[in-house]
Amino acid sequence: MAELDALTSELAAVVTAKDYERFSVLQAQQEKLMTRLLAALNKDALAALDEPQRAGLRELVQRREAIQAELAQWSEDVRAELVLINQNSRVLKHYR
């Protein structure tokens, strides 16, 4: 879980910096680690977690959700920029 925690922090910084190439690599690594973690967390494993571990897991999921929200905003910003570029292109073609 410590590796996933560190990777999540790095991923958050990359999303904030809007570094798509680095994001793609880190996102794939995070998904792989998260899949492994979720597969290992069956009911017995969850019952064996103490409260600090549960709190850490909750925080990790919350940080991941925050990254997803920031990523959705980034995606919307890119979409809006592409629409603007398309509109500008149409205006330029019209006045040529």
Secondary structure, DSSP 4 states (H G I P E B T S, - for coil): -HHHHHHHHHHHHHHHHT-HHHHHHHHHHHHHHHHHHHHH--HHHHHH--HHHHHHHHHHHHHHHHHHHHHHHHHHHHHHHHHHHHHHHHHHHHT-
